[in-house]
Amino acid sequence: MGGRFSFPLGSKASVDVLGDAGEGGATLDYQVAGLLSYQIKPKLSLQGGWRSLTAHYGNNENVFNASIQGIALGATYKFR
């Protein structure tokens, strides 16, 4: 399950807050992020911000727990 909230800062910029959690192949995994997005062309925007990802795996006494956080950079291109 997840969600994303976008708060416009003008015609070309926005702040996005997102997160999700689930079990998939892991016992539990989740992430949260806060991003600043800027539209440089009608079909192209760039994002930058902070992301934190945590995954917990545990099965038959094998356990793996990992967390990573840091700067996230991205680009979005709209094909339509």
Order of alpha helices (4+ residues) and beta strands (2+ residues): beta-beta-beta-beta-beta
